[in-house]
């Protein structure tokens, strides 16, 4: 094993690979029964999916395509083979064996057999992880670490008897209904191809496939005499489609150009084709009842309800109060059937699983169980009339978020369709597992999901112990109806350690020893063992990745979510060496957003900031050995950002403390220090491609067909990450900063100037002896934001700067000794 000072050589690589092997061998061998009651309920659909899956030759070819894109130099080292489930006791699995030709020094060296293309690539990933010490994450979070993979002809052998890994449950789910907007909004096929490769390598076989549905809806509504022009105010803009699909809003950011609709449908067909080629089961959308206003004019007698306001300012009718067709109206089933069949016509096939969330933040008008049951039965009838083998996949967020859903109402909904025809996503199971409180969803199959991230915010956060044990505990519980695991985050490309672990739970039969797993993760992530960085990861495991307070982690750091309050309404906590604050509980991930008022909720903090700074110090000490690795540079920038962000929260409170005691010099000095810090953090974030504003904006503009569309798409992209929704001159959006990001360009160009306006009003208040002019502050920062939303300045799309040097500089400037007090001396 390589020591911190040793050169990384062939022998150290062999030792590293053996450590991965022993961890796998002693913790990864399946020992538990794979079946649950829930799996029995969905067995018919599983048989249909197996029967209709792409031919083995197609899946193998697709798997080789992924291998060639991932590690082309090793394309001849592996042989793929599709096997029937009967070879794995009737379960989905992959097998790793030494290829016969390997003993003669030839290629291929490793034979990977699997029941689908996804299992083949899961087996490849497992081998690269636990025999070669490799690491695979999103490009923005450091990408792949393959330097530890030995040259072709020298790959490590597996044990003579081979390795068999069975799925304990059949499905591995991926995405949230809003991920399509927070992350995928501007993706082209090149980016989607990379994501589908990543999905397959992570074992995902049940992904949402929502792209392009507006073009389908356009054709469907034409059958009901609703024109394309009638839909201009129905669809949201490209960055807000998730919420117009759910009936939360209409028209915001639109109208959608016809070219957008056509492009997205073409893209969806490519996405689905690749998913099917790999043996995945893509989940298509179903009709939830959300209809355009024009339908009420065409069908005046239809039971169409005008919904209430969803976070617009003053219930602005241009975006507010969408229309919902009652599921008991005969027209509901007719539209639902037409939508399913139109998708089948366009795509040529289906996996027979459809997502519909009619009741997600749309509470039924009455709580009568019989009425709820009739509504849900009608919703399913719309799916089933279009596809006799349909299964309804429903997000279970409503059972976590809405007190309306008591046991009688839950049972009425869940039992409204035949057993096995409804599958629920236990969307937030790592924090608030509904399966426990609902007696396993009252006998209905469910998928254990990790929500983890809200709005794609950038925050080091996780609950690794819950992730490594929760799915196992749920599956082994009495009368378990669990049928899968899932990742239901709102945004991706953050916290790669969390997703690396969660993806493994698709094949884990036993609880994971997280301490051991973390040590090996750090070695895989950087391709070598460095003791100081292992110590740092042990700290991170027990701090940022050990949030056990049960609160939602919605990032409200002062820099990215600046308080819109009178400074005298801010309660000042007592500062302590560990820097703990009052916990702020933001009750909603996604769409039911935190309540706003003239008070300040301190950012969520569940760990010792001094320990975090110690971890950063250890990371920096490892830099001379690891700084050439993109994965290390990403983690270093992210960890430095995390520490500085928490420092900024403390610094802001010092500004307020100085203001409340009337200390003008201190306010001026500390506020300038805060603004300098924002500028410095922007410089830090510019050091890695994963923290840049430019790619988000440029990818939006790239999809435009003309100058007008380019302006519209860029406005959508800028608005989602700042004001989010509508505002007046004196009232900000109720969703402001919900989609905040720590991106270089955004700090320097928007967050810093916004903070400067607030500090200007603080200083003027003290200079004039007046109260803080809250309304004038609001007018100015709202105007600044609206101007920024419409601006067209260009930002870098490639990183610059030395991450290690800048991190060292900022550590010395701000954090060294900062756990005891905030330095009041002006920085030069």
HELIX and SHEET records of a PDB file:
HELIX    1   1 UNK A   10  UNK A   27  1                                  18    
HELIX    2   2 UNK A   37  UNK A   41  1                                   5    
HELIX    3   3 UNK A   43  UNK A   52  1                                  10    
HELIX    4   4 UNK A   56  UNK A   71  1                                  16    
HELIX    5   5 UNK A   72  UNK A   74  5                                   3    
HELIX    6   6 UNK A   85  UNK A   88  5                                   4    
HELIX    7   7 UNK A  100  UNK A  104  5                                   5    
HELIX    8   8 UNK A  117  UNK A  130  1                                  14    
HELIX    9   9 UNK A  139  UNK A  141  5                                   3    
HELIX   10  10 UNK A  179  UNK A  182  1                                   4    
HELIX   11  11 UNK A  189  UNK A  201  1                                  13    
HELIX   12  12 UNK A  213  UNK A  222  1                                  10    
HELIX   13  13 UNK A  229  UNK A  231  5                                   3    
HELIX   14  14 UNK A  238  UNK A  240  5                                   3    
HELIX   15  15 UNK A  241  UNK A  245  1                                   5    
HELIX   16  16 UNK A  258  UNK A  277  1                                  20    
HELIX   17  17 UNK A  294  UNK A  298  1                                   5    
HELIX   18  18 UNK A  313  UNK A  315  5                                   3    
HELIX   19  19 UNK A  330  UNK A  347  1                                  18    
HELIX   20  20 UNK A  369  UNK A  384  1                                  16    
HELIX   21  21 UNK A  397  UNK A  401  1                                   5    
HELIX   22  22 UNK A  407  UNK A  414  1                                   8    
HELIX   23  23 UNK A  434  UNK A  437  1                                   4    
HELIX   24  24 UNK A  439  UNK A  443  1                                   5    
HELIX   25  25 UNK A  464  UNK A  476  1                                  13    
HELIX   26  26 UNK A  496  UNK A  504  1                                   9    
HELIX   27  27 UNK A  514  UNK A  526  1                                  13    
HELIX   28  28 UNK A  531  UNK A  542  1                                  12    
HELIX   29  29 UNK A  567  UNK A  569  5                                   3    
HELIX   30  30 UNK A  609  UNK A  621  1                                  13    
HELIX   31  31 UNK A  623  UNK A  626  1                                   4    
HELIX   32  32 UNK A  630  UNK A  660  1                                  31    
HELIX   33  33 UNK A  664  UNK A  685  1                                  22    
HELIX   34  34 UNK A  689  UNK A  691  5                                   3    
HELIX   35  35 UNK A  694  UNK A  702  1                                   9    
HELIX   36  36 UNK A  707  UNK A  720  1                                  14    
HELIX   37  37 UNK A  746  UNK A  746  1                                   1    
HELIX   38  38 UNK A  747  UNK A  751  3                                   5    
HELIX   39  39 UNK A  752  UNK A  768  1                                  17    
HELIX   40  40 UNK A  774  UNK A  790  1                                  17    
HELIX   41  41 UNK A  803  UNK A  810  1                                   8    
HELIX   42  42 UNK A  811  UNK A  815  3                                   5    
SHEET    1   A 4 UNK A  78  UNK A  82  0                                        
SHEET    2   A 4 UNK A 110  UNK A 114  1                                        
SHEET    3   A 4 UNK A  93  UNK A  98 -1                                        
SHEET    4   A 4 UNK A 163  UNK A 166 -1                                        
SHEET    1   B 2 UNK A 135  UNK A 136  0                                        
SHEET    2   B 2 UNK A 144  UNK A 145 -1                                        
SHEET    1   C 8 UNK A 206  UNK A 207  0                                        
SHEET    2   C 8 UNK A 171  UNK A 174  1                                        
SHEET    3   C 8 UNK A 482  UNK A 487  1                                        
SHEET    4   C 8 UNK A 446  UNK A 450  1                                        
SHEET    5   C 8 UNK A 422  UNK A 426  1                                        
SHEET    6   C 8 UNK A 391  UNK A 395  1                                        
SHEET    7   C 8 UNK A 353  UNK A 355  1                                        
SHEET    8   C 8 UNK A 284  UNK A 285  1                                        
SHEET    1   D 3 UNK A 290  UNK A 291  0                                        
SHEET    2   D 3 UNK A 323  UNK A 325 -1                                        
SHEET    3   D 3 UNK A 304  UNK A 306 -1                                        
END                                                                             
